[in-house]
Each structure stands twice: as structure tokens, then as C-alpha cells.
Amino acid sequence: MNEIIDLTCQQLLTSFFKKYPSPHLQIEVNRILKRLLALKILMPGKQGGWAGGMIYALANQYCRACGIPGLLNKESEEFFNVSIETIYRRAIISLFRIWHI
């Protein structure tokens, strides 16, 4: 199951960073995905929520949350095919699991 999640998330992340380049953020997001997969964390639901959530979490970790930089919330929803609320919830879960396990 994690292989499918990894492939789907990685494809979404590759597409995202091809359209919205950010080399440093891309490296950090890939690191977080590998860690979540290594910990065998269940990632239920649409993978767009997880991919968007990881980007959202890392882009906003040291500042007041304001969405994904350079995108309107509507654009984020369309790109990842999930609501901004789902992206936000996945961001919180991703960060909590990474830094508290």
C-alpha cells in the first residue's frame, strides 16, 4: 500500500514543483514524505490532501499559516483535487506525526 501512496504523492509533488519551482521546499517535502512512509504512517483518503498538506505545513512552519505561497486557496484546491480544509488537516497531521514520534 505504501508503494502506491509513495508513487501517487511523488507524482503530485513532482508536478507541483515543476509548475511552481521551489528547490528548497521540494527537498524538505520529499524528506517528510520519506519519513512518513518509513514510519508506516497510514495515509487514508486522497493523496492530493497529503501532498498539499506537506507543502502547506513546511511552507508555513515558522510563520502564521497563510496557505501555499504563490497560490490562492482555490488554485491549491484545484491542483490537488481536495478542499483547502483537507490540505490544512493533513498539514497538521503530517507535522504532528513527524515531530512527535
DSSP file (Angstrom, degrees, kcal/mol; ACC not computed):
  #  RESIDUE AA STRUCTURE BP1 BP2  ACC     N-H-->O    O-->H-N    N-H-->O    O-->H-N    TCO  KAPPA ALPHA  PHI   PSI    X-CA   Y-CA   Z-CA
    1    1 A M     >        0   0    0      0, 0.0     4,-2.2     0, 0.0     3,-0.4   0.000 360.0 360.0 360.0 -42.9    0.0    0.0    0.0
    2    2 A N  H  >  +     0   0    0      1,-0.2     4,-3.0     2,-0.2     5,-0.2   0.809 360.0  59.6 -63.9 -28.5    2.8    2.5    0.9
    3    3 A E  H  > S+     0   0    0      2,-0.2     4,-2.4     1,-0.2    -1,-0.2   0.901 107.5  45.8 -64.5 -39.7    4.3    1.9   -2.6
    4    4 A I  H  > S+     0   0    0     -3,-0.4     4,-2.7     2,-0.2     5,-0.2   0.919 114.3  47.8 -67.6 -44.0    1.1    3.2   -4.2
    5    5 A I  H  X S+     0   0    0     -4,-2.2     4,-2.9     2,-0.2     5,-0.3   0.929 112.3  49.8 -61.0 -46.1    0.9    6.1   -1.8
    6    6 A D  H  X S+     0   0    0     -4,-3.0     4,-2.8     1,-0.2     5,-0.2   0.934 112.9  46.1 -58.8 -48.8    4.6    6.9   -2.4
    7    7 A L  H  X S+     0   0    0     -4,-2.4     4,-2.3     2,-0.2    -2,-0.2   0.927 115.5  45.5 -62.0 -47.0    4.1    6.8   -6.2
    8    8 A T  H  X S+     0   0    0     -4,-2.7     4,-2.2     2,-0.2    -2,-0.2   0.938 116.7  44.0 -64.2 -48.4    1.0    8.9   -6.2
    9    9 A C  H  X S+     0   0    0     -4,-2.9     4,-2.9    -5,-0.2     5,-0.2   0.920 113.4  51.7 -62.1 -43.9    2.3   11.5   -3.8
   10   10 A Q  H  X S+     0   0    0     -4,-2.8     4,-2.6    -5,-0.3    -1,-0.2   0.892 109.4  50.0 -63.0 -39.3    5.6   11.7   -5.6
   11   11 A Q  H  X S+     0   0    0     -4,-2.3     4,-2.3    -5,-0.2    -1,-0.2   0.919 112.7  46.8 -64.5 -43.0    3.9   12.2   -8.9
   12   12 A L  H  X S+     0   0    0     -4,-2.2     4,-2.6     2,-0.2    -2,-0.2   0.920 114.1  47.6 -63.4 -43.9    1.7   15.0   -7.4
   13   13 A L  H  X S+     0   0    0     -4,-2.9     4,-2.8     2,-0.2     5,-0.2   0.904 111.0  50.8 -66.5 -40.9    4.7   16.6   -5.8
   14   14 A T  H  X S+     0   0    0     -4,-2.6     4,-1.5    -5,-0.2    -1,-0.2   0.931 112.8  46.6 -61.1 -45.3    6.8   16.4   -9.0
   15   15 A S  H  X S+     0   0    0     -4,-2.3     4,-1.8     2,-0.2    -2,-0.2   0.907 112.6  50.7 -62.3 -42.4    4.0   18.0  -11.0
   16   16 A F  H  X S+     0   0    0     -4,-2.6     4,-3.1     1,-0.2    -2,-0.2   0.953 112.6  43.8 -61.8 -50.5    3.6   20.7   -8.3
   17   17 A F  H  < S+     0   0    0     -4,-2.8    -1,-0.2     1,-0.2    -2,-0.2   0.707 109.5  57.5 -74.2 -17.6    7.2   21.7   -8.2
   18   18 A K  H  < S+     0   0    0     -4,-1.5    -1,-0.2    -5,-0.2    -2,-0.2   0.884 116.3  35.8 -71.9 -39.1    7.5   21.6  -11.9
   19   19 A K  H  < S+     0   0    0     -4,-1.8    -2,-0.2     1,-0.2    -3,-0.2   0.841 133.0  28.3 -80.5 -35.6    4.7   24.2  -12.2
   20   20 A Y  S  < S-     0   0    0     -4,-3.1    -1,-0.2    -5,-0.2    -2,-0.1  -0.705  88.2-152.1-127.4  77.5    5.7   26.1   -9.0
   21   21 A P        +     0   0    0      0, 0.0    -3,-0.1     0, 0.0    -4,-0.1  -0.218  33.4 149.1 -60.0 135.1    9.5   25.7   -8.6
   22   22 A S     >  -     0   0    0     -5,-0.2     4,-2.7     1,-0.0     5,-0.2  -0.509  20.5-172.4-161.4  84.4   10.9   25.9   -5.1
   23   23 A P  H  > S+     0   0    0      0, 0.0     4,-2.1     0, 0.0     5,-0.2   0.866  84.7  47.4 -54.4 -44.4   14.0   23.7   -4.8
   24   24 A H  H  > S+     0   0    0      1,-0.2     4,-2.1     2,-0.2     5,-0.2   0.941 114.5  46.0 -64.4 -46.6   14.5   24.1   -1.0
   25   25 A L  H  > S+     0   0    0      1,-0.2     4,-2.7     2,-0.2     5,-0.2   0.880 110.5  55.0 -63.3 -37.9   10.8   23.4   -0.3
   26   26 A Q  H  X S+     0   0    0     -4,-2.7     4,-2.4     2,-0.2    -1,-0.2   0.910 107.5  49.0 -62.4 -43.0   10.9   20.4   -2.7
   27   27 A I  H  X S+     0   0    0     -4,-2.1     4,-1.9    -5,-0.2    -1,-0.2   0.928 113.6  46.6 -61.5 -45.6   13.8   18.8   -0.8
   28   28 A E  H  X S+     0   0    0     -4,-2.1     4,-2.2     2,-0.2    -2,-0.2   0.898 111.9  49.8 -65.3 -41.5   12.1   19.3    2.5
   29   29 A V  H  X S+     0   0    0     -4,-2.7     4,-2.5     1,-0.2    -1,-0.2   0.915 110.3  50.2 -65.2 -42.5    8.8   17.9    1.3
   30   30 A N  H  X S+     0   0    0     -4,-2.4     4,-2.2     1,-0.2    -1,-0.2   0.874 109.4  52.4 -62.8 -36.4   10.4   14.8   -0.2
   31   31 A R  H  X S+     0   0    0     -4,-1.9     4,-2.0     2,-0.2    -2,-0.2   0.917 109.9  48.1 -64.3 -43.7   12.2   14.3    3.1
   32   32 A I  H  X S+     0   0    0     -4,-2.2     4,-2.7     2,-0.2    -2,-0.2   0.912 110.4  51.4 -64.2 -43.5    8.9   14.4    5.1
   33   33 A L  H  X S+     0   0    0     -4,-2.5     4,-2.5     1,-0.2     5,-0.2   0.931 110.1  49.2 -60.4 -45.5    7.3   12.0    2.6
   34   34 A K  H  X S+     0   0    0     -4,-2.2     4,-2.4     1,-0.2    -1,-0.2   0.891 111.8  49.4 -61.1 -39.2   10.1    9.5    3.0
   35   35 A R  H  X S+     0   0    0     -4,-2.0     4,-2.1     2,-0.2    -2,-0.2   0.923 110.2  49.2 -68.1 -43.5    9.9    9.8    6.8
   36   36 A L  H  <>S+     0   0    0     -4,-2.7     5,-2.1     1,-0.2     4,-0.3   0.919 114.4  46.3 -60.0 -43.2    6.1    9.3    6.9
   37   37 A L  H ><5S+     0   0    0     -4,-2.5     3,-1.1     1,-0.2    -2,-0.2   0.891 110.6  52.2 -67.7 -39.4    6.5    6.2    4.6
   38   38 A A  H 3<5S+     0   0    0     -4,-2.4    -1,-0.2     1,-0.3    -2,-0.2   0.850 108.0  51.8 -64.9 -34.1    9.4    4.8    6.7
   39   39 A L  T 3<5S-     0   0    0     -4,-2.1    -1,-0.3    -5,-0.2    -2,-0.2   0.505 110.3-127.3 -79.3  -3.7    7.3    5.2    9.9
   40   40 A K  T < 5 +     0   0    0     -3,-1.1     2,-0.3    -4,-0.3    -3,-0.2   0.871  42.0 178.0  57.3  39.9    4.5    3.3    8.1
   41   41 A I      < -     0   0    0     -5,-2.1     2,-0.2    -6,-0.1    -1,-0.2  -0.564  32.6-116.7 -71.3 130.9    2.0    6.0    8.9
   42   42 A L        -     0   0    0     -2,-0.3    -1,-0.1     1,-0.1    -5,-0.0  -0.523  27.9-169.4 -68.2 135.1   -1.4    5.3    7.5
   43   43 A M        -     0   0    0     -2,-0.2     7,-0.1     2,-0.1    -1,-0.1  -0.633  13.6-179.6-127.2  72.4   -2.3    8.0    5.0
   44   44 A P        +     0   0    0      0, 0.0     2,-0.1     0, 0.0     6,-0.0  -0.250  42.1  30.1 -73.3 161.2   -6.0    7.4    4.2
   45   45 A G  S    S-     0   0    0      4,-0.1     2,-0.1     3,-0.0    -2,-0.1  -0.366 107.2 -12.2  90.7-170.2   -8.0    9.5    1.8
   46   46 A K    >>  -     0   0    0      1,-0.1     3,-1.0    -2,-0.1     4,-0.9  -0.418  54.3-138.7 -69.5 136.2   -7.0   11.3   -1.4
   47   47 A Q  H 3> S+     0   0    0      1,-0.2     4,-2.8     2,-0.2     5,-0.2   0.730  99.7  70.5 -69.3 -21.1   -3.2   11.6   -1.8
   48   48 A G  H 3> S+     0   0    0      1,-0.2     4,-2.5     2,-0.2     5,-0.3   0.852  95.5  54.7 -61.3 -33.8   -3.7   15.2   -3.0
   49   49 A G  H <> S+     0   0    0     -3,-1.0     4,-2.1     2,-0.2    -1,-0.2   0.903 111.1  43.9 -64.9 -41.5   -4.6   16.1    0.5
   50   50 A W  H  X S+     0   0    0     -4,-0.9     4,-2.4     2,-0.2    -2,-0.2   0.925 115.3  46.9 -71.1 -44.7   -1.3   14.6    1.8
   51   51 A A  H  X S+     0   0    0     -4,-2.8     4,-1.8     1,-0.2    -2,-0.2   0.950 117.8  42.5 -62.1 -48.7    0.9   16.1   -0.9
   52   52 A G  H  X S+     0   0    0     -4,-2.5     4,-2.9    -5,-0.2    -1,-0.2   0.876 112.4  55.3 -64.3 -37.4   -0.8   19.5   -0.5
   53   53 A G  H  X S+     0   0    0     -4,-2.1     4,-2.8    -5,-0.3    -1,-0.2   0.885 106.2  49.9 -64.1 -39.8   -0.7   19.2    3.3
   54   54 A M  H  X S+     0   0    0     -4,-2.4     4,-2.3     2,-0.2     5,-0.2   0.915 113.6  45.7 -66.0 -41.4    3.1   18.5    3.4
   55   55 A I  H  X S+     0   0    0     -4,-1.8     4,-2.5    -5,-0.2    -2,-0.2   0.945 114.6  48.2 -64.0 -47.4    3.7   21.6    1.2
   56   56 A Y  H  X S+     0   0    0     -4,-2.9     4,-1.3     1,-0.2    -2,-0.2   0.923 112.1  49.7 -57.6 -47.2    1.3   23.7    3.3
   57   57 A A  H  < S+     0   0    0     -4,-2.8     4,-0.4     1,-0.2     3,-0.3   0.934 115.3  41.1 -61.7 -48.6    2.9   22.5    6.6
   58   58 A L  H >< S+     0   0    0     -4,-2.3     3,-0.7     1,-0.2     4,-0.2   0.859 112.8  53.8 -71.7 -34.4    6.5   23.2    5.6
   59   59 A A  H 3< S+     0   0    0     -4,-2.5    -1,-0.2    -5,-0.2    -2,-0.2   0.749 120.0  33.9 -69.7 -22.4    5.8   26.5    3.8
   60   60 A N  T >< S+     0   0    0     -4,-1.3     3,-1.1    -3,-0.3    -1,-0.2   0.252  82.7 109.0-116.4  12.1    4.0   27.8    7.0
   61   61 A Q  T <  S+     0   0    0     -3,-0.7    -1,-0.1    -4,-0.4    -2,-0.1   0.772  88.7  33.1 -67.9 -25.8    6.0   26.2    9.8
   62   62 A Y  T 3  S+     0   0    0     -4,-0.2     2,-0.3    -3,-0.1    -1,-0.3   0.233 120.4  44.5-113.4  14.1    7.7   29.4   11.0
   63   63 A C  S <  S-     0   0    0     -3,-1.1     2,-0.2     0, 0.0     3,-0.1  -0.906 100.6 -66.9-145.9 173.6    5.0   31.9   10.3
   64   64 A R        -     0   0    0     -2,-0.3    -2,-0.1     1,-0.1    -3,-0.1  -0.487  66.7-100.4 -64.6 128.6    1.3   32.5   10.6
   65   65 A A        +     0   0    0     -2,-0.2    -1,-0.1     1,-0.1     3,-0.1  -0.269  54.3 159.0 -56.8 128.0   -0.4   30.0    8.3
   66   66 A C        -     0   0    0      1,-0.5     2,-0.1   -10,-0.2    -1,-0.1   0.102  52.2 -99.4-139.9  22.8   -1.4   31.7    5.1
   67   67 A G  S    S-     0   0    0    -11,-0.1    -1,-0.5     2,-0.1     5,-0.1  -0.470  70.3 -27.3  91.9-165.9   -1.8   28.8    2.6
   68   68 A I  S >  S-     0   0    0      3,-0.2     3,-2.0    -2,-0.1   -12,-0.1  -0.797  77.1-108.0 -90.4 122.8    0.6   27.7   -0.1
   69   69 A P  T 3  S+     0   0    0      0, 0.0     3,-0.1     0, 0.0    -1,-0.1  -0.190 100.1  15.0 -54.9 134.3    2.8   30.6   -1.2
   70   70 A G  T 3  S+     0   0    0      1,-0.2     2,-0.4    -3,-0.0    -3,-0.0   0.404 111.4  90.3  85.0  -1.7    2.1   31.9   -4.6
   71   71 A L  S <  S-     0   0    0     -3,-2.0    -3,-0.2     4,-0.0    -1,-0.2  -0.970  71.2-129.1-128.1 141.7   -1.3   30.2   -4.9
   72   72 A L     >  -     0   0    0     -2,-0.4     4,-2.1     1,-0.1     3,-0.3  -0.518  35.5-111.0 -74.0 155.6   -4.8   31.2   -4.0
   73   73 A N  H  > S+     0   0    0      1,-0.2     4,-2.5     2,-0.2     5,-0.2   0.888 121.0  55.4 -55.7 -39.1   -6.6   28.6   -1.9
   74   74 A K  H  > S+     0   0    0      1,-0.2     4,-2.2     2,-0.2    -1,-0.2   0.884 106.4  50.3 -61.7 -39.6   -8.9   27.9   -4.9
   75   75 A E  H  > S+     0   0    0     -3,-0.3     4,-2.6     2,-0.2    -1,-0.2   0.888 109.9  50.4 -66.7 -38.9   -5.8   27.1   -7.0
   76   76 A S  H  X S+     0   0    0     -4,-2.1     4,-2.5     2,-0.2     6,-0.3   0.922 110.1  50.3 -63.2 -44.0   -4.5   24.8   -4.4
   77   77 A E  H  X>S+     0   0    0     -4,-2.5     4,-1.3     1,-0.2     5,-0.9   0.912 113.2  45.7 -60.7 -43.2   -7.8   23.0   -4.2
   78   78 A E  H  <5S+     0   0    0     -4,-2.2    -2,-0.2     2,-0.2    -1,-0.2   0.905 113.3  48.9 -68.6 -41.0   -7.9   22.6   -8.0
   79   79 A F  H  <5S+     0   0    0     -4,-2.6    -2,-0.2     1,-0.2    -1,-0.2   0.938 122.6  31.4 -65.3 -46.9   -4.3   21.4   -8.3
   80   80 A F  H  <5S-     0   0    0     -4,-2.5    -1,-0.2     2,-0.2    -2,-0.2   0.521 101.3-130.0 -91.9  -6.2   -4.6   18.8   -5.5
   81   81 A N  T  <5S+     0   0    0     -4,-1.3     2,-0.3    -5,-0.3    -3,-0.2   0.846  74.6  95.2  60.3  37.2   -8.3   18.0   -6.1
   82   82 A V  S   <S-     0   0    0     -5,-0.9    -1,-0.2    -6,-0.3    -2,-0.2  -0.940  81.7 -89.6-145.0 165.6   -9.2   18.4   -2.5
   83   83 A S     >  -     0   0    0     -2,-0.3     4,-2.0     1,-0.1     3,-0.2  -0.372  33.1-117.6 -75.0 158.2  -10.6   21.2   -0.3
   84   84 A I  H  > S+     0   0    0      1,-0.2     4,-2.7     2,-0.2     5,-0.2   0.814 116.9  61.0 -64.4 -29.3   -8.2   23.6    1.5
   85   85 A E  H  > S+     0   0    0      2,-0.2     4,-2.6     1,-0.2    -1,-0.2   0.901 104.3  48.0 -63.6 -40.4   -9.7   22.2    4.7
   86   86 A T  H  > S+     0   0    0     -3,-0.2     4,-2.6     2,-0.2     5,-0.2   0.925 111.4  50.0 -65.3 -44.0   -8.4   18.8    3.8
   87   87 A I  H  X S+     0   0    0     -4,-2.0     4,-2.0     1,-0.2    -2,-0.2   0.929 112.2  48.2 -58.9 -45.5   -5.0   20.2    2.9
   88   88 A Y  H  X S+     0   0    0     -4,-2.7     4,-2.1     2,-0.2    -2,-0.2   0.921 111.5  49.0 -62.3 -45.5   -4.9   22.0    6.3
   89   89 A R  H  X S+     0   0    0     -4,-2.6     4,-2.3     1,-0.2    -1,-0.2   0.912 112.1  48.7 -62.1 -42.1   -5.9   19.0    8.3
   90   90 A R  H  X S+     0   0    0     -4,-2.6     4,-2.8     1,-0.2    -1,-0.2   0.845 107.8  56.0 -67.2 -32.6   -3.3   16.8    6.5
   91   91 A A  H  X S+     0   0    0     -4,-2.0     4,-2.4    -5,-0.2     5,-0.2   0.939 109.2  45.8 -62.5 -46.7   -0.7   19.5    7.2
   92   92 A I  H  X S+     0   0    0     -4,-2.1     4,-2.5     1,-0.2    -2,-0.2   0.927 114.9  46.9 -63.1 -45.8   -1.4   19.4   10.9
   93   93 A I  H  X S+     0   0    0     -4,-2.3     4,-2.6     2,-0.2     5,-0.2   0.921 111.6  51.7 -63.1 -44.5   -1.3   15.6   11.0
   94   94 A S  H  X S+     0   0    0     -4,-2.8     4,-2.0     1,-0.2    -2,-0.2   0.941 113.9  42.2 -58.4 -50.0    1.9   15.4    9.0
   95   95 A L  H  X S+     0   0    0     -4,-2.4     4,-2.6     2,-0.2     5,-0.2   0.912 114.0  51.4 -66.5 -41.9    3.8   17.8   11.2
   96   96 A F  H  X S+     0   0    0     -4,-2.5     4,-1.5    -5,-0.2    -1,-0.2   0.938 112.8  45.4 -60.2 -46.7    2.4   16.3   14.4
   97   97 A R  H  < S+     0   0    0     -4,-2.6     4,-0.5    -5,-0.2    -1,-0.2   0.863 115.1  47.0 -67.7 -36.0    3.4   12.8   13.4
   98   98 A I  H  < S+     0   0    0     -4,-2.0     3,-0.4    -5,-0.2    -2,-0.2   0.935 120.7  34.4 -71.8 -46.1    6.9   13.8   12.2
   99   99 A W  H  < S+     0   0    0     -4,-2.6    -2,-0.2     1,-0.2    -1,-0.2   0.537 121.5  45.1 -91.9  -5.8    7.9   15.9   15.2
  100  100 A H     <        0   0    0     -4,-1.5    -1,-0.2    -5,-0.2    -2,-0.2   0.280 360.0 360.0-121.2  11.0    6.1   13.9   17.9
  101  101 A I              0   0    0     -4,-0.5    -2,-0.1    -3,-0.4    -3,-0.1   0.388 360.0 360.0-109.7 360.0    7.0   10.3   17.1
